[in-house]
């Protein structure tokens, strides 16, 4: 394995060197930074031209200039990598250091949500092939895949920002909107649950009535202006998570895992007020890290207590449930911050922004106000990127799972009497993940490249904007700095994909020997 990794790394270095050499030289000869000075007769312009030629080292041929740039990159082996200076006399490394966190905050969340939702819906549609749910999701995925991102972004700005901010002024849901949303919700749940016609209409009616009643409750109480959950609702969500995660992970017949996750739900209820006290008086990023670690530790203790043998799946299920319950508690805390946030002068009752990364008009925001401000600024771009991205995961995971379900070993597993959940999750799903690994790893590696159109529409300054500015300004060092970061992650992603292949499929390890 070590020899394999070293051979692949050598190949990847050659690819990175060749691609960077070609890009550098093609970019250098494709534009002329001195074009604006060519026909100038002013003495000052000639001085500026001479200074620019010296600054960009334009008297040196591009191939030789590339190796000067490469020399600075190779200094990374001594711990002092040098990307050079931009045309505005800033360090490229400084520009990259400010853009990368912005890009990660913008794209990482959307990519993870797209992967999780896409694979879940893809597997569900494969298991419900040619059902109403399959047709609806297939139509929706093709629709989202074909829409341009800038058009989706404009619609989101209009309806989820401008219209929603207007709606918050009174918090009243029109009866027409309540009916439309309730019908859509009813068809959604009926498509998932109702396989037979009678069951379909029963679920449709129940879901429609429940959703309509909930929306009317929100309208009467103006819940959207003053949202809150409270300990009882948090506990109900925690119990739903406990049963849902257990059903997916090991099955509800596994009583040890169910008791472990139920224990985590009780712990969530018991610790609700102490955790909120900590949130109010000692809120910080490291507090969240500490509470997350404590949650995983409590889940490990719960799984160990309830399972005397074969503890791994029980502990895993308890940890996943505990993490999701922690997310619900954090959402509840953000809801408590919502009303004070609306009343701030910088927000002025319109909390969903259409541009920017944060609100610069907020005066001395505390931890949770700053957290909520960044979250609402992420809201629209995350939805836009998720809608466009997860459609491909739906189609790819659906087709891959259908192919796996037709294999002989799946029929053998069913013939041996294994439950359908065991056949799907332990046999079919693992083999479905092998081809999906490639696009997942490549997409995660491409996160650092940013999203040029999305950043431009929503006014973010990430790696995509940096790349666009480098192209338009003929800033070669800045362009190569962005390229080096994105290309390095891309070539390493291929190595990671190969290693994940061997982890997911033992036959690959056997074949390599």
C-alpha positions in Angstrom: 0.0 0.0 0.0 2.9 2.4 0.8 4.5 1.8 -2.6 1.1 2.3 -4.3 0.6 5.7 -2.5 4.1 6.9 -3.3 3.6 6.0 -7.0 0.3 7.8 -7.1 1.8 10.9 -5.4 4.6 10.9 -7.9 2.1 10.8 -10.8 0.0 13.5 -9.2 3.0 15.8 -8.8 3.8 15.4 -12.5 0.2 16.2 -13.4 0.2 19.3 -11.1 3.5 20.5 -12.6 2.3 20.1 -16.2 -1.0 21.7 -15.7 0.4 24.7 -13.8 3.1 25.2 -16.5 0.5 25.1 -19.3 -1.9 27.5 -17.5 0.9 29.9 -16.5 2.2 30.3 -20.0 -1.2 30.3 -21.8 -2.4 33.1 -19.4 0.8 35.0 -19.8 0.6 35.1 -23.6 -3.2 35.6 -23.7 -3.3 39.1 -22.3 -1.1 42.2 -22.2 -1.1 44.1 -18.9 0.7 47.0 -20.6 -1.9 47.5 -23.3 -3.3 50.7 -21.7 0.1 52.4 -21.8 1.1 51.5 -25.4 -0.3 54.7 -27.1 0.2 57.0 -24.2 2.6 59.9 -24.8 2.6 61.4 -21.3 5.9 61.1 -19.4 4.2 59.9 -16.3 2.5 57.1 -18.2 5.9 56.0 -19.5 7.2 55.9 -16.0 4.2 53.9 -14.8 4.8 51.5 -17.7 8.4 51.0 -16.8 7.4 50.4 -13.1 4.7 47.9 -14.2 7.2 46.0 -16.4 9.6 45.8 -13.5 6.9 44.8 -11.0 5.6 42.0 -13.2 9.0 41.0 -14.6 7.6 41.3 -18.1 11.1 41.4 -19.7 11.6 37.7 -18.7 10.0 35.1 -21.0 6.9 33.4 -19.5 8.5 29.9 -19.3 11.4 31.4 -17.2 9.0 33.4 -15.1 7.1 30.2 -14.3 10.1 28.6 -12.8 10.7 31.8 -10.7 7.1 31.4 -9.4 7.7 27.6 -8.9 10.7 28.4 -6.8 8.5 30.2 -4.3 6.1 27.3 -4.2 8.9 24.8 -3.6 9.8 26.9 -0.5 6.8 25.2 1.0 8.9 22.2 1.8 10.9 24.5 4.2 7.7 25.9 5.7 7.9 29.3 3.9 5.8 29.0 0.8 5.7 32.1 -1.4 2.9 32.7 -3.9 4.2 36.1 -4.8 2.6 39.6 -4.9 -0.6 40.7 -6.5 -0.8 43.7 -8.9 -2.0 45.8 -6.0 1.2 44.9 -4.0 -0.6 42.5 -1.6 0.7 39.1 -0.6 -1.3 36.4 -2.6 -1.2 34.3 0.5 -3.0 37.0 2.5 -5.7 37.2 -0.2 -6.1 33.5 -0.2 -6.2 33.3 3.6 -9.1 35.8 3.7 -11.0 34.1 0.8 -10.8 30.5 1.7 -12.8 30.7 5.0 -15.5 32.6 3.2 -15.7 30.0 0.5 -15.8 27.1 3.0 -18.6 28.8 4.9 -20.6 29.4 1.7 -20.1 26.1 -0.1 -19.3 23.4 2.5 -22.7 23.5 4.1 -24.6 23.4 0.8 -22.4 20.5 -0.5 -22.9 18.4 2.6 -26.7 19.0 2.6 -26.8 18.2 -1.1 -24.9 14.9 -0.6 -27.0 13.7 2.3 -30.4 14.7 0.8 -29.5 13.6 -2.7 -28.4 10.1 -1.6 -31.3 9.7 0.8 -33.9 10.7 -1.9 -32.1 8.7 -4.5 -32.2 5.5 -2.4 -35.8 6.1 -1.5 -36.8 6.6 -5.2 -34.9 3.4 -6.1 -36.8 1.4 -3.5 -40.1 3.0 -4.6 -39.4 2.6 -8.3 -42.2 3.8 -10.6 -44.3 5.0 -7.7 -45.8 8.4 -7.5 -43.0 9.5 -5.2 -40.5 8.3 -7.8 -42.1 10.3 -10.6 -42.4 13.5 -8.5 -38.8 13.4 -7.3 -37.5 12.5 -10.8 -39.4 15.4 -12.3 -38.1 17.8 -9.6 -34.5 16.6 -9.9 -34.5 17.1 -13.7 -36.1 20.5 -13.3 -33.5 21.6 -10.7 -30.6 20.2 -12.8 -31.7 22.2 -15.8 -32.2 25.6 -14.1 -29.4 28.2 -14.2 -28.2 29.1 -10.8 -28.5 32.9 -11.3 -32.2 32.5 -12.1 -32.8 30.3 -9.0 -31.0 32.9 -7.0 -33.2 35.7 -8.3 -36.3 33.8 -7.4 -35.1 33.0 -3.9 -34.3 36.7 -3.4 -37.8 37.7 -4.5 -39.8 35.1 -2.5 -37.7 34.0 0.4 -36.1 37.3 1.2 -38.2 40.3 0.0 -41.7 38.7 0.3 -40.8 36.9 3.5 -39.5 40.1 5.1 -42.8 41.8 4.1 -44.7 38.9 5.6 -42.9 39.2 8.9 -44.4 42.7 9.4 -47.7 41.1 10.4 -46.9 37.4 10.6 -50.3 36.4 9.1 -50.4 33.5 6.6 -53.0 34.0 3.8 -55.5 31.2 3.6 -54.5 30.6 -0.1 -50.9 30.1 0.8 -51.9 27.8 3.7 -54.0 25.6 1.4 -51.3 25.4 -1.3 -48.6 24.5 1.2 -50.8 22.0 3.0 -51.7 20.3 -0.3 -48.1 20.1 -1.3 -47.1 18.7 2.1 -49.9 16.2 1.9 -48.8 14.9 -1.5 -45.2 14.7 -0.3 -46.0 12.5 2.7 -48.6 10.5 0.8 -46.0 9.8 -1.9 -43.5 8.5 0.7 -45.9 6.5 2.9 -48.8 5.5 0.8 -48.0 2.7 -1.6 -51.7 1.6 -2.0 -54.4 3.9 -3.2 -56.4 3.7 0.0 -53.3 4.4 2.2 -52.2 7.2 -0.2 -55.5 9.2 0.2 -55.6 8.5 4.0 -52.1 9.9 4.5 -52.8 12.8 2.1 -55.8 13.8 4.2 -54.1 13.4 7.6 -51.0 15.3 6.4 -53.1 18.1 4.8 -55.2 18.6 7.9 -52.2 18.5 10.3 -50.1 21.0 8.2 -53.1 23.3 7.7 -53.8 23.3 11.5 -50.1 24.0 12.2 -49.9 26.9 9.8 -53.1 28.4 11.2 -51.6 28.1 14.7 -48.4 29.9 13.5 -50.6 32.6 11.9 -52.7 33.2 14.9 -49.8 33.3 17.4 -47.5 35.1 15.0 -44.9 32.4 15.6 -42.6 33.5 12.8 -42.1 36.9 14.5 -41.4 35.3 17.9 -40.4 31.7 17.2 -39.6 29.3 20.0 -39.6 25.5 20.8 -39.2 25.1 24.5 -38.2 21.9 26.4 -41.3 19.9 25.6 -41.1 20.4 21.8 -37.3 19.8 21.9 -38.0 16.5 23.7 -40.6 15.5 21.1 -38.1 16.2 18.3 -35.5 14.2 20.3 -37.8 11.2 20.5 -38.5 11.5 16.8 -34.8 11.5 16.1 -34.3 8.5 18.4 -36.8 6.4 16.6 -35.9 7.6 13.1 -32.1 7.1 13.5 -32.6 3.7 15.1 -35.0 2.6 12.3 -32.5 3.6 9.6 -29.3 2.5 11.4 -30.2 -0.9 13.0 -33.9 -1.3 12.9 -36.5 -0.7 15.6 -36.4 -4.4 16.5 -32.9 -3.7 18.1 -34.1 -2.8 21.6 -30.6 -2.0 22.9 -30.1 0.7 20.3 -33.6 2.1 20.8 -33.1 2.3 24.6 -29.7 4.0 24.1 -31.2 6.7 21.8 -34.2 7.1 24.1 -31.8 7.7 26.9 -30.1 10.4 24.9 -33.6 12.0 24.4 -34.1 12.0 28.1 -30.7 13.5 28.7 -31.5 16.2 26.2 -34.7 17.1 28.2 -32.9 17.0 31.6 -30.0 19.2 30.4 -32.2 21.7 28.5 -32.1 24.4 31.2 -28.5 23.9 32.3 -27.3 24.0 28.7 -29.3 27.2 28.1 -27.8 28.7 31.2 -24.3 28.0 29.8 -25.4 29.4 26.4 -26.6 32.6 28.1 -23.6 33.3 30.3 -20.6 31.5 28.8 -21.4 31.4 25.0 -18.4 30.8 22.7 -17.3 28.5 20.0 -15.2 26.4 22.4 -18.3 25.9 24.6 -20.1 24.4 21.6 -17.0 22.2 20.9 -17.0 21.1 24.6 -20.7 20.3 24.7 -20.4 18.4 21.4 -17.6 16.3 22.9 -19.7 15.8 26.1 -22.6 14.7 24.0 -20.5 12.0 22.2 -19.1 10.9 25.5 -22.6 10.6 27.0 -23.7 8.6 23.9 -20.8 6.3 24.3 -21.7 5.7 27.9 -25.3 5.1 27.0 -24.4 2.6 24.3 -22.0 0.8 26.5 -24.6 0.6 29.3 -27.4 -0.9 27.2 -25.2 -3.2 25.1 -23.0 -5.8 26.7 -21.9 -7.4 23.5 -21.8 -6.1 19.9 -21.6 -2.5 21.2 -20.4 -0.8 18.1 -23.7 -0.4 16.2 -25.4 0.7 19.4 -22.8 3.3 20.2 -22.8 4.5 16.7 -26.6 4.9 16.7 -26.5 6.7 20.0 -23.8 9.1 18.9 -25.6 10.0 15.6 -28.9 10.6 17.6 -27.1 12.7 20.2 -25.5 14.9 17.6 -28.8 15.6 15.9 -30.5 16.3 19.2 -27.7 18.8 19.9 -28.5 20.5 16.6 -32.1 20.9 17.7 -31.0 22.5 21.0 -28.8 25.0 19.1 -31.7 25.8 16.7 -33.9 26.5 19.8 -31.3 28.9 21.1 -31.1 30.7 17.8 -34.9 31.0 17.9 -34.6 32.7 21.3 -32.2 35.2 19.7 -34.5 35.9 16.7 -36.8 38.5 18.3 -33.9 40.7 19.7 -32.2 40.4 16.4 -35.3 41.7 14.5 -35.4 44.7 16.8 -31.8 45.8 16.1 -31.2 49.0 14.1 -29.1 47.3 11.5 -31.8 44.7 10.8 -34.9 46.9 11.1 -37.4 44.0 10.9 -36.0 42.6 7.7 -33.8 39.7 8.8 -33.3 37.8 5.5 -30.6 39.6 3.5 -30.2 39.4 -0.2 -26.4 40.3 -0.4 -23.4 40.2 1.8 -21.7 37.9 4.3 -22.8 39.7 7.4 -24.4 42.9 8.6 -21.8 45.6 9.2 -24.4 47.8 11.0 -24.8 45.6 14.0 -23.4 47.3 17.0 -21.4 45.0 19.4 -23.3 41.7 18.6 -22.9 38.9 21.2 -22.0 35.4 20.2 -25.5 34.2 19.4 -26.5 37.4 17.5 -23.4 37.1 15.4 -24.1 33.4 14.9 -27.7 34.1 13.8 -26.5 37.0 11.5 -24.1 34.7 9.7 -26.7 32.0 9.5 -29.4 34.2 7.8 -26.8 35.5 5.3 -26.0 31.9 4.5 -29.7 31.0 4.1 -30.3 32.0 0.4 -26.9 31.0 -1.1 -27.1 27.6 0.7 -30.6 26.9 -0.7 -29.5 27.9 -4.2 -26.4 25.7 -4.3 -28.2 22.8 -2.7 -31.1 22.8 -5.1 -28.8 22.8 -8.1 -26.3 20.3 -6.7 -28.4 17.6 -5.1 -30.4 16.7 -8.2 -27.3 15.0 -9.7 -26.9 12.9 -6.5 -30.5 11.8 -6.7 -30.2 10.5 -10.2 -26.8 8.9 -9.8 -27.6 7.2 -6.5 -30.9 6.0 -7.8 -29.4 4.4 -10.9 -26.5 2.9 -9.0 -28.7 1.3 -6.3 -31.1 -0.1 -9.0 -28.1 -1.8 -10.7 -26.9 -3.2 -7.4 -30.3 -4.6 -6.4 -30.3 -6.7 -9.6 -27.1 -8.5 -8.6 -27.0 -12.1 -7.6 -25.7 -11.6 -4.1 -28.7 -9.4 -3.3 -31.1 -12.2 -4.3 -29.0 -14.6 -2.3 -29.2 -12.4 0.8 -32.9 -12.2 0.5 -33.2 -15.9 -0.1 -31.3 -16.5 3.2 -34.1 -14.8 5.1 -32.4 -11.5 5.9 -34.6 -8.6 6.6 -35.1 -6.0 3.9 -33.5 -3.3 6.0 -30.4 -5.5 6.4 -30.2 -6.3 2.7 -30.5 -2.6 1.7 -28.3 -1.0 4.4 -25.6 -3.7 4.9 -25.3 -5.1 1.4 -26.8 -2.9 -1.3 -26.0 0.5 0.2 -22.3 -0.2 0.8 -21.8 -1.3 -2.7 -23.8 1.7 -4.0 -21.3 4.0 -2.2 -18.3 2.6 -4.2 -19.1 4.5 -7.5 -20.6 7.4 -5.5 -17.3 7.9 -3.7 -15.7 9.4 -6.8 -18.2 12.3 -7.3 -18.5 12.9 -3.5 -14.7 13.2 -3.0 -14.3 15.4 -6.1 -17.2 17.6 -5.1 -15.7 18.1 -1.6 -12.3 18.8 -3.1 -13.9 21.4 -5.4 -15.4 23.3 -2.5 -12.3 25.4 -2.2 -12.7 26.6 -5.8 -15.8 28.6 -4.7 -18.9 29.4 -6.7 -18.3 32.3 -9.1 -21.9 33.0 -10.1 -23.4 32.4 -6.6 -20.8 34.7 -5.0 -21.4 37.4 -7.5 -25.2 37.3 -7.2 -25.2 37.3 -3.4 -22.3 39.6 -3.0 -19.8 37.2 -1.3 -16.0 37.6 -1.7 -14.6 34.1 -1.8 -12.3 32.0 -4.0 -14.7 32.3 -7.0 -14.6 36.1 -6.8 -10.8 36.0 -6.4 -10.4 33.9 -9.5 -12.7 36.1 -11.5 -10.8 39.2 -10.4 -7.5 37.6 -11.3 -8.7 36.8 -14.8 -10.2 40.3 -15.4 -7.2 42.1 -14.0 -4.6 39.8 -15.7 -3.1 39.2 -12.2 -1.0 36.1 -12.9 0.3 35.5 -9.4 -3.2 35.7 -7.9 -4.6 33.4 -10.6 -1.8 30.8 -10.0 -2.4 31.0 -6.3 -6.0 30.1 -6.7 -5.2 27.5 -9.2 -2.5 25.9 -6.9 -5.0 25.5 -4.1 -7.8 24.1 -6.2 -5.6 21.9 -8.4 -3.8 20.4 -5.4 -7.0 19.4 -3.7 -8.4 18.0 -7.0 -5.4 15.7 -7.6 -5.3 14.6 -4.0 -9.0 13.8 -4.2 -8.3 11.1 -6.8 -5.8 9.5 -4.4 -8.4 9.7 -1.6 -11.0 8.1 -3.9 -8.7 5.2 -4.6 -8.0 4.6 -0.9 -11.7 4.7 -0.2 -12.4 2.2 -2.9 -10.1 -0.3 -1.2 -11.8 0.4 2.2 -15.3 -0.1 0.8 -14.5 -3.1 -1.5 -12.0 -5.7 -0.1 -11.8 -7.2 -3.6 -9.7 -4.2 -4.7 -7.2 -4.9 -1.9 -7.0 -8.5 -2.8 -6.6 -7.7 -6.5 -3.7 -5.3 -5.7 -1.8 -8.1 -4.1 
